[in-house]
Amino acid sequence: MTIPSRLTHPLPPAGPAGGDLAGTYPNPEVPGLDTAPTWAAIALNNTAGGWESFSGGHYDPEYSKDLLGWVSLRGLFRLRTDGAKQIIMAILPAGHRPAETLSFSTNYRRGVSTPSYGTLADPPTLEAAIISIHLDGTVICNQMSAEVGHPGGEVWSFDGIRFHI
């Protein structure tokens, strides 16, 4: 049996791409999938000395949504005043909220000091917590520690939180 040469030595595809593809063959592109996400600042709940960006070489708290409907959060932030068992951190805007309440297991560092806050604890301790994101977009921290009302200086991270809407 003889195999036709077009099967053993095929030509690369050429010409304009069609359908969902853009550009030309042999290297068409899928528009939008190869672009970097657009990040927007999360408005932290700053009432009564609440939350603020931790900065210092870290991302500020931000969110993004890709073309497939995945919402991602990132950034480091801190609680400036006394801790609480449950407190609203932020509210995500419409179009970036889950269909049901989601909970993410995380850790936070308690007693982190910066020059503007003085020494809060030496050394800082790592505590277990849950960050919940509700239907209305509220982002709530749920501390697991039995200790409540300790001095501020809790540093939290949104890094790794991702969900589909």
Secondary structure by P-SEA (a helix, b strand, c coil): ccccccccccccccccccccccccccccccccccccbbbbbbbcccccccccccccccccccccccccbbbbbbbbbbbccccccccccbbbccccccccbbbbbbcccccccccccccccccbbbbbbbbbbcccbbbbbbbcccccccccbbbbbcccccccc
